[in-house]
Every structure is written in C-alpha cells, then in structure tokens.
Amino acid sequence: MTSIEKLSQQLNKGQAVVLPTETVYGLFAKALEKPSVDLVYDLKKRPRDKAMNLNVTSYEDILHFSKNQPIYLENLVNHFLPGPLTIILQANEKVPVWINSGLDSVGFRLPDHPVTQKLIATHGPLIGPSANKSGEESGKFFKTIMQSFDNQVLGYEDDSFLTGMDSTILDLSSDRAKILRQGAISKEDLLAKVPELNF
C-alpha cells in the first residue's frame, strides 16, 4: 500500500493526518465532516472561536464556497496559487458553521505540495491548520510534530524541504484589502501582479 493510500484510509476513517505544504506542516482532516473537524480542534487544543480555512485545489472551488468576490480574484489566484497565500472571502451558505465559527467569512488555501494536493483533490475540501498545539510555534520540524501528537495521529507524510515561513493572510472580505499576517508573499509582491488590489 502506498503512502497516499494509507493517508486516504485515515481520512476516510475520520482521522487527522500530518501533511506538508510549501510552508509548514498542517494537520489535515475532512472539512465537511464535523467529527473530523472537532478532532483537529481537540488535538490542537484550539479555541472553538478560531475559524478554520478550507484547503481546495482550484479557483472554481473557491467560488463554490464564497460570495461577493472581487473582480480581480481570478487574476490573483492565477499568479499566486497554489502557493503560500491564504485568501479570506465572504462565506456563502455552503460553508459549515463548524468551519468558520459562525463568521461571515472563510479562508482558502491551495497548498503547493503534490501529495497534499492529491489528497485534497480526492477527499477535499480539507482543513489543514498548522501541525502544532495551539499557541506553540507552527509545525516546521517533522520530529517535533511526531512527538507533540504522539500516538494520536497515525498518518504522516514527511518532507524535509519546507520553507518554514507561514503563508501570507490576505483579507478580501470587505471593501479594502488587508494583510492580516505577513508571510512569504509581501504587499509589494501582490501589487506587482494585481495592481487592482485596494489596500
């Protein structure tokens, strides 16, 4: 059985798996299944009012779970995704309350890693917050993560070529764009490719 098949088994059982992205490791589970999302909240000891992002594979997936998108969204996606950018948009009625904690917005990620992309395409959308206990440093080192979640997460995919830098979080859920977290992509990078962005 291949690594992807083993990881798929765990996801189908409602379990969480540790997967690499292009930035740090994430703790992934099926986003549309509440028990799987609850498990990730419990494993991370994450406050329930701290919303989860949806990990998807395409621009069309983003449109499926959002509304009132800015006209430049497709251009933004084409230039920066898959990659280290989280985009927050207004959520539509397809986003479960257990994902966005009842907020009117939801974040989207398209991780740039072949194994993770394949699993999202097969089982997605997936949640995938950083693989660490809440309040601790993002999951950068595989060995540390394995120790942190000892015997609680059975599916892992190791990768030693992560940048270790978090994604940039870009909030487009209101009239003006806002960077909520500066990560691998800068404001200047964004404006160079998408000058229509209204900061």
Backbone as CSV, one residue per row, in Angstrom:
resi,resn,N_x,N_y,N_z,CA_x,CA_y,CA_z,C_x,C_y,C_z
1,MET,0.843,-1.196,0.000,0.000,0.000,0.000,0.878,1.247,0.000
2,THR,0.568,2.192,-0.886,1.374,3.402,-0.979,1.074,4.347,0.187
3,SER,1.950,5.341,0.329,1.772,6.338,1.376,0.444,7.073,1.210
4,ILE,0.107,7.445,-0.011,-1.138,8.168,-0.261,-2.341,7.302,0.073
5,GLU,-2.272,6.017,-0.240,-3.380,5.113,0.093,-3.566,5.004,1.599
6,LYS,-2.470,4.936,2.344,-2.562,4.859,3.808,-3.152,6.143,4.382
7,LEU,-2.713,7.282,3.844,-3.247,8.561,4.301,-4.730,8.683,3.954
8,SER,-5.098,8.197,2.771,-6.505,8.217,2.360,-7.352,7.386,3.311
9,GLN,-6.848,6.255,3.725,-7.569,5.407,4.670,-7.862,6.154,5.965
10,GLN,-6.849,6.848,6.473,-7.018,7.594,7.719,-8.069,8.701,7.562
11,LEU,-8.017,9.422,6.448,-9.002,10.482,6.208,-10.411,9.901,6.112
12,ASN,-10.534,8.764,5.436,-11.849,8.133,5.294,-12.392,7.616,6.626
13,LYS,-11.507,7.344,7.561,-11.923,6.900,8.896,-12.286,8.079,9.804
14,GLY,-12.160,9.296,9.272,-12.452,10.479,10.077,-11.281,10.942,10.908
15,GLN,-10.091,10.420,10.600,-8.897,10.780,11.357,-8.205,12.000,10.754
16,ALA,-7.270,12.552,11.501,-6.432,13.656,11.021,-5.079,13.109,10.581
17,VAL,-4.462,13.754,9.606,-3.142,13.353,9.126,-2.245,14.580,9.044
18,VAL,-0.968,14.375,9.249,0.015,15.454,9.146,0.595,15.448,7.736
19,LEU,0.447,16.584,7.035,0.904,16.686,5.653,1.749,17.947,5.471
20,PRO,2.708,17.893,4.545,3.496,19.092,4.253,2.756,20.017,3.299
21,THR,3.021,21.307,3.437,2.612,22.279,2.421,3.915,22.874,1.892
22,GLU,3.843,24.021,1.220,5.089,24.663,0.778,5.672,25.524,1.889
23,THR,4.971,25.624,3.017,5.420,26.495,4.103,5.766,25.688,5.349
24,VAL,4.744,25.197,6.042,4.936,24.384,7.247,4.034,23.155,7.136
25,TYR,4.130,22.257,8.126,3.240,21.098,8.140,1.858,21.511,8.634
26,GLY,0.829,20.837,8.097,-0.537,21.068,8.544,-1.149,19.793,9.094
27,LEU,-2.160,19.980,9.935,-2.928,18.865,10.485,-4.244,18.829,9.713
28,PHE,-4.353,17.888,8.786,-5.450,17.888,7.814,-6.531,16.881,8.181
29,ALA,-7.776,17.252,7.847,-8.923,16.368,8.038,-10.043,16.851,7.120
30,LYS,-11.065,16.017,6.957,-12.173,16.358,6.065,-12.980,17.527,6.625
31,ALA,-13.092,18.585,5.837,-13.700,19.820,6.318,-15.217,19.724,6.459
32,LEU,-15.865,18.918,5.640,-17.319,18.876,5.643,-17.876,17.834,6.605
33,GLU,-16.996,17.174,7.351,-17.429,16.191,8.345,-17.108,16.732,9.743
34,LYS,-18.150,17.100,10.470,-17.976,17.769,11.759,-17.124,16.975,12.754
35,PRO,-17.301,15.648,12.894,-16.455,14.916,13.844,-14.962,15.013,13.518
36,SER,-14.614,15.046,12.234,-13.209,15.174,11.834,-12.663,16.539,12.216
37,VAL,-13.465,17.580,12.004,-13.049,18.941,12.374,-12.942,19.060,13.888
38,ASP,-13.912,18.494,14.597,-13.866,18.514,16.065,-12.586,17.859,16.574
39,LEU,-12.185,16.760,15.922,-10.966,16.052,16.331,-9.745,16.956,16.229
40,VAL,-9.653,17.709,15.142,-8.499,18.603,14.958,-8.506,19.705,16.010
41,TYR,-9.674,20.262,16.289,-9.754,21.260,17.364,-9.259,20.670,18.685
42,ASP,-9.672,19.440,18.961,-9.273,18.788,20.221,-7.777,18.492,20.251
43,LEU,-7.243,17.959,19.149,-5.821,17.624,19.102,-4.949,18.861,19.292
44,LYS,-5.354,19.956,18.666,-4.571,21.189,18.748,-4.852,21.982,20.022
45,LYS,-5.943,21.607,20.733,-6.422,22.414,21.867,-6.691,23.847,21.391
46,ARG,-7.332,23.938,20.244,-7.588,25.214,19.578,-8.933,25.773,20.044
47,PRO,-8.995,27.055,20.393,-10.273,27.665,20.776,-11.307,27.527,19.657
48,ARG,-12.547,27.221,20.007,-13.574,26.983,19.000,-13.955,28.243,18.236
49,ASP,-13.654,29.406,18.778,-13.991,30.624,18.049,-12.904,31.027,17.048
50,LYS,-11.882,30.200,16.940,-10.822,30.455,15.960,-11.103,29.611,14.723
51,ALA,-11.548,30.275,13.659,-12.050,29.587,12.472,-10.957,28.795,11.744
52,MET,-11.400,27.829,10.945,-10.514,27.028,10.105,-10.576,27.522,8.660
53,ASN,-9.510,27.274,7.897,-9.503,27.541,6.466,-9.940,26.301,5.702
54,LEU,-10.401,26.515,4.480,-10.675,25.419,3.562,-9.487,25.258,2.619
55,ASN,-8.936,24.053,2.566,-7.889,23.733,1.601,-8.547,23.117,0.378
56,VAL,-8.375,23.768,-0.770,-9.034,23.354,-2.002,-7.983,23.237,-3.114
57,THR,-8.444,22.945,-4.330,-7.481,22.708,-5.409,-7.631,23.657,-6.592
58,SER,-8.647,24.526,-6.584,-8.866,25.334,-7.787,-9.604,26.630,-7.483
59,TYR,-9.557,27.521,-8.448,-10.324,28.761,-8.399,-11.815,28.459,-8.322
60,GLU,-12.246,27.428,-9.061,-13.661,27.047,-9.055,-14.108,26.600,-7.663
61,ASP,-13.222,25.908,-6.938,-13.548,25.508,-5.567,-13.756,26.732,-4.677
62,ILE,-12.923,27.738,-4.864,-13.058,28.971,-4.078,-14.415,29.619,-4.347
63,LEU,-14.784,29.693,-5.615,-16.076,30.277,-5.972,-17.231,29.487,-5.360
64,HIS,-17.069,28.174,-5.255,-18.128,27.293,-4.760,-18.491,27.594,-3.308
65,PHE,-17.514,28.067,-2.524,-17.737,28.281,-1.093,-17.714,29.757,-0.686
66,SER,-17.738,30.665,-1.654,-17.654,32.098,-1.318,-18.670,32.899,-2.109
67,LYS,-18.771,34.184,-1.779,-19.681,35.076,-2.498,-19.080,36.486,-2.520
68,ASN,-19.632,37.329,-3.377,-19.201,38.734,-3.495,-17.693,38.846,-3.687
69,GLN,-17.177,38.017,-4.578,-15.733,38.007,-4.824,-15.310,39.267,-5.596
70,PRO,-14.120,39.804,-5.314,-13.624,40.946,-6.090,-13.333,40.538,-7.531
71,ILE,-13.436,41.484,-8.434,-13.300,41.172,-9.860,-11.899,40.680,-10.221
72,TYR,-10.918,41.013,-9.389,-9.532,40.619,-9.678,-9.160,39.266,-9.056
73,LEU,-10.130,38.569,-8.451,-9.798,37.343,-7.709,-9.131,36.298,-8.602
74,GLU,-9.667,36.077,-9.795,-9.097,35.049,-10.668,-7.653,35.381,-11.035
75,ASN,-7.376,36.652,-11.302,-6.010,37.078,-11.610,-5.087,36.818,-10.430
76,LEU,-5.567,37.110,-9.223,-4.787,36.866,-8.001,-4.474,35.380,-7.840
77,VAL,-5.479,34.550,-8.023,-5.303,33.100,-7.897,-4.320,32.578,-8.938
78,ASN,-4.470,33.059,-10.173,-3.594,32.585,-11.248,-2.129,32.925,-10.999
79,HIS,-1.874,34.065,-10.342,-0.489,34.483,-10.114,0.138,33.869,-8.864
80,PHE,-0.650,33.584,-7.847,-0.051,33.225,-6.553,-0.444,31.851,-6.008
81,LEU,-1.403,31.207,-6.635,-1.833,29.906,-6.115,-1.728,28.823,-7.181
82,PRO,-1.362,27.603,-6.802,-1.007,27.172,-5.440,0.241,27.891,-4.929
83,GLY,0.251,28.166,-3.641,1.387,28.855,-3.047,1.066,29.360,-1.668
84,PRO,2.016,30.071,-1.050,1.914,30.466,0.363,1.050,31.698,0.606
85,LEU,-0.211,31.624,0.161,-1.150,32.732,0.335,-2.488,32.179,0.798
86,THR,-3.004,32.732,1.895,-4.351,32.425,2.367,-5.241,33.603,2.015
87,ILE,-6.352,33.331,1.316,-7.275,34.383,0.894,-8.568,34.254,1.684
88,ILE,-8.964,35.343,2.358,-10.219,35.357,3.109,-11.277,36.092,2.296
89,LEU,-12.421,35.409,2.115,-13.537,35.967,1.352,-14.824,35.839,2.162
90,GLN,-15.878,36.480,1.692,-17.187,36.286,2.309,-17.644,34.850,2.068
91,ALA,-18.109,34.192,3.111,-18.557,32.806,3.008,-19.996,32.762,2.508
92,ASN,-20.309,31.712,1.739,-21.711,31.504,1.365,-22.324,30.406,2.233
93,GLU,-23.534,30.009,1.902,-24.276,29.070,2.747,-23.718,27.645,2.690
94,LYS,-22.799,27.380,1.783,-22.213,26.034,1.689,-21.124,25.791,2.733
95,VAL,-20.662,26.837,3.398,-19.599,26.698,4.405,-20.232,26.310,5.740
96,PRO,-19.895,25.143,6.286,-20.491,24.723,7.561,-20.068,25.630,8.711
97,VAL,-20.970,25.801,9.669,-20.690,26.670,10.807,-19.493,26.177,11.607
98,TRP,-19.225,24.853,11.588,-18.088,24.344,12.361,-16.745,24.663,11.710
99,ILE,-16.757,25.196,10.488,-15.520,25.622,9.827,-15.178,27.062,10.194
100,ASN,-16.143,27.959,10.009,-15.833,29.383,10.194,-16.409,29.961,11.476
101,SER,-16.808,29.080,12.403,-17.252,29.510,13.736,-18.371,30.555,13.688
102,GLY,-19.220,30.449,12.661,-20.346,31.363,12.547,-20.006,32.725,11.976
103,LEU,-18.753,32.930,11.561,-18.368,34.203,10.944,-18.968,34.309,9.551
104,ASP,-18.947,35.505,8.972,-19.473,35.665,7.616,-18.369,35.554,6.566
105,SER,-17.183,35.113,6.990,-16.055,34.968,6.066,-15.414,33.588,6.233
106,VAL,-14.567,33.231,5.269,-13.847,31.958,5.333,-12.539,32.104,4.560
107,GLY,-11.495,31.439,5.048,-10.194,31.487,4.398,-9.988,30.315,3.449
108,PHE,-9.188,30.534,2.413,-8.894,29.492,1.427,-7.384,29.331,1.259
109,ARG,-6.963,28.060,1.166,-5.560,27.731,0.890,-5.499,26.735,-0.257
110,LEU,-4.504,26.913,-1.129,-4.182,25.928,-2.164,-2.710,25.568,-1.986
111,PRO,-2.410,24.607,-1.124,-1.013,24.281,-0.833,-0.275,23.761,-2.067
112,ASP,0.976,24.126,-2.172,1.793,23.729,-3.318,2.671,22.538,-2.935
113,HIS,2.041,21.382,-2.760,2.779,20.156,-2.492,2.024,19.004,-3.147
114,PRO,2.691,18.175,-3.959,1.973,17.177,-4.772,1.164,16.160,-3.972
115,VAL,1.701,15.673,-2.862,0.973,14.682,-2.061,-0.265,15.327,-1.447
116,THR,-0.085,16.492,-0.867,-1.188,17.188,-0.223,-2.246,17.587,-1.247
117,GLN,-1.826,18.051,-2.412,-2.767,18.416,-3.464,-3.604,17.213,-3.894
118,LYS,-2.960,16.070,-4.033,-3.681,14.862,-4.471,-4.739,14.449,-3.446
119,LEU,-4.385,14.539,-2.167,-5.333,14.167,-1.121,-6.490,15.167,-1.034
120,ILE,-6.206,16.441,-1.242,-7.281,17.437,-1.254,-8.206,17.185,-2.437
121,ALA,-7.627,16.880,-3.601,-8.436,16.618,-4.795,-9.342,15.404,-4.593
122,THR,-8.851,14.416,-3.858,-9.612,13.179,-3.650,-10.624,13.303,-2.525
123,HIS,-10.247,13.964,-1.436,-11.071,13.967,-0.221,-11.586,15.347,0.165
124,GLY,-11.183,16.371,-0.557,-11.421,17.735,-0.137,-12.846,18.203,-0.268
125,PRO,-13.091,19.408,0.279,-12.086,20.264,0.903,-11.622,19.716,2.249
126,LEU,-10.390,20.069,2.601,-9.823,19.657,3.880,-9.497,20.888,4.717
127,ILE,-9.577,20.751,6.025,-8.963,21.748,6.889,-7.503,21.345,7.057
128,GLY,-6.637,22.307,7.343,-5.218,21.982,7.483,-4.455,23.019,8.277
129,PRO,-4.907,23.343,9.503,-4.151,24.309,10.312,-2.759,23.773,10.624
130,SER,-1.878,24.638,11.030,-0.504,24.228,11.328,-0.485,23.073,12.325
131,ALA,0.425,22.138,12.093,0.512,20.923,12.921,1.274,21.215,14.210
132,ASN,0.587,21.868,15.120,1.168,22.185,16.425,0.027,22.359,17.420
133,LYS,0.353,22.309,18.703,-0.642,22.637,19.712,-0.880,24.147,19.681
134,SER,-2.106,24.565,19.914,-2.466,25.980,19.839,-1.568,26.819,20.748
135,GLY,-1.057,27.913,20.181,-0.190,28.804,20.942,1.277,28.490,20.814
136,GLU,1.608,27.316,20.265,3.004,26.952,20.066,3.448,27.345,18.659
137,GLU,4.751,27.226,18.402,5.296,27.581,17.095,4.714,26.689,16.008
138,SER,4.522,27.260,14.820,3.996,26.485,13.699,4.827,25.230,13.453
139,GLY,4.165,24.217,12.892,4.800,22.909,12.724,5.850,22.882,11.624
140,LYS,7.088,23.177,11.972,8.167,23.257,10.991,9.020,21.988,10.933
141,PHE,9.096,21.257,12.043,10.026,20.136,12.112,9.267,18.843,12.374
142,PHE,9.437,17.900,11.455,8.669,16.663,11.469,8.827,15.908,12.786
143,LYS,10.037,15.796,13.278,10.286,15.045,14.509,9.547,15.670,15.692
144,THR,9.580,16.994,15.780,8.886,17.692,16.866,7.384,17.458,16.800
145,ILE,6.832,17.491,15.592,5.396,17.267,15.407,5.007,15.866,15.840
146,MET,5.801,14.872,15.439,5.501,13.486,15.799,5.485,13.316,17.314
147,GLN,6.400,13.994,17.988,6.433,13.913,19.454,5.223,14.621,20.066
148,SER,4.852,15.752,19.500,3.755,16.540,20.038,2.425,15.791,19.974
149,PHE,2.209,15.062,18.868,0.953,14.333,18.676,1.145,12.824,18.834
150,ASP,2.036,12.441,19.695,2.402,11.031,19.881,1.177,10.140,20.074
151,ASN,1.062,9.139,19.209,0.012,8.116,19.283,-1.400,8.649,19.048
152,GLN,-1.537,9.900,18.688,-2.864,10.453,18.436,-3.134,10.669,16.956
153,VAL,-2.091,10.822,16.166,-2.225,10.978,14.721,-1.421,9.866,14.058
154,LEU,-2.098,9.029,13.277,-1.428,7.843,12.724,-0.903,8.065,11.310
155,GLY,-1.406,9.077,10.605,-0.980,9.314,9.233,-0.030,10.487,9.118
156,TYR,1.148,10.240,8.569,2.157,11.290,8.402,2.777,11.209,7.013
157,GLU,3.134,12.356,6.481,3.934,12.424,5.258,5.094,13.364,5.523
158,ASP,6.317,12.832,5.522,7.496,13.632,5.837,8.001,14.353,4.593
159,ASP,8.571,15.527,4.783,9.189,16.286,3.698,10.170,17.262,4.324
160,SER,11.427,17.164,3.947,12.467,17.988,4.580,12.722,19.294,3.832
161,PHE,11.894,19.622,2.838,12.173,20.794,2.006,11.144,21.912,2.190
162,LEU,10.660,22.079,3.399,9.717,23.155,3.661,10.467,24.455,3.931
163,THR,9.826,25.578,3.608,10.481,26.866,3.843,10.442,27.242,5.321
164,GLY,9.409,26.773,6.029,9.267,27.129,7.437,8.646,28.493,7.663
165,MET,8.285,29.186,6.576,7.663,30.504,6.691,6.157,30.377,6.450
166,ASP,5.348,30.945,7.343,3.894,30.849,7.210,3.398,31.562,5.952
167,SER,2.191,31.187,5.545,1.576,31.863,4.408,1.170,33.284,4.792
168,THR,1.117,34.148,3.791,0.554,35.484,3.974,-0.964,35.358,3.992
169,ILE,-1.622,36.031,4.940,-3.081,36.019,5.013,-3.611,37.334,4.473
170,LEU,-4.377,37.254,3.373,-4.929,38.425,2.707,-6.445,38.416,2.858
171,ASP,-6.976,39.415,3.537,-8.410,39.506,3.793,-9.078,40.353,2.713
172,LEU,-9.933,39.694,1.917,-10.675,40.380,0.858,-12.172,40.342,1.131
173,SER,-12.553,40.199,2.393,-13.969,40.043,2.737,-14.701,41.376,2.895
174,SER,-13.979,42.478,2.802,-14.608,43.803,2.859,-14.103,44.649,1.697
175,ASP,-14.472,45.920,1.683,-14.144,46.782,0.538,-12.642,46.977,0.354
176,ARG,-11.907,47.033,1.446,-10.465,47.267,1.354,-9.704,45.989,1.703
177,ALA,-8.689,45.692,0.913,-7.853,44.522,1.192,-6.973,44.790,2.411
178,LYS,-6.775,43.758,3.219,-5.930,43.885,4.410,-5.039,42.659,4.529
179,ILE,-3.784,42.873,4.869,-2.894,41.765,5.182,-2.973,41.519,6.688
180,LEU,-3.491,40.371,7.063,-3.653,40.043,8.485,-2.412,39.383,9.060
181,ARG,-1.634,38.737,8.198,-0.360,38.149,8.624,0.616,38.233,7.468
182,GLN,1.763,38.840,7.714,2.796,38.923,6.688,3.584,37.624,6.659
183,GLY,3.566,36.954,5.538,4.302,35.705,5.384,5.227,35.764,4.194
184,ALA,5.222,34.710,3.400,6.188,34.577,2.311,5.940,35.567,1.170
185,ILE,4.703,36.027,1.009,4.362,36.949,-0.081,4.105,38.345,0.504
186,SER,4.784,39.342,-0.028,4.675,40.700,0.518,3.578,41.497,-0.185
187,LYS,3.215,42.612,0.410,2.250,43.536,-0.201,2.757,43.993,-1.568
188,GLU,4.055,44.247,-1.651,4.648,44.681,-2.920,4.547,43.590,-3.978
189,ASP,4.753,42.328,-3.564,4.604,41.201,-4.497,3.188,41.163,-5.058
190,LEU,2.214,41.335,-4.174,0.814,41.273,-4.578,0.473,42.387,-5.555
191,LEU,0.886,43.605,-5.217,0.551,44.752,-6.065,1.264,44.705,-7.414
192,ALA,2.426,44.085,-7.449,3.167,43.983,-8.709,2.407,43.140,-9.737
193,LYS,1.673,42.156,-9.257,0.928,41.263,-10.156,-0.544,41.636,-10.264
194,VAL,-1.088,42.211,-9.170,-2.521,42.545,-9.134,-2.670,43.992,-8.640
195,PRO,-2.380,44.963,-9.501,-2.414,46.371,-9.072,-3.807,46.845,-8.681
196,GLU,-4.854,46.083,-9.057,-6.225,46.471,-8.699,-6.515,46.297,-7.214
197,LEU,-5.652,45.594,-6.494,-5.856,45.395,-5.068,-5.981,46.747,-4.363
198,ASN,-7.016,46.887,-3.550,-7.330,48.161,-2.909,-6.977,48.092,-1.434
199,PHE,-5.721,48.421,-1.098,-5.295,48.413,0.298,-5.655,49.739,0.975
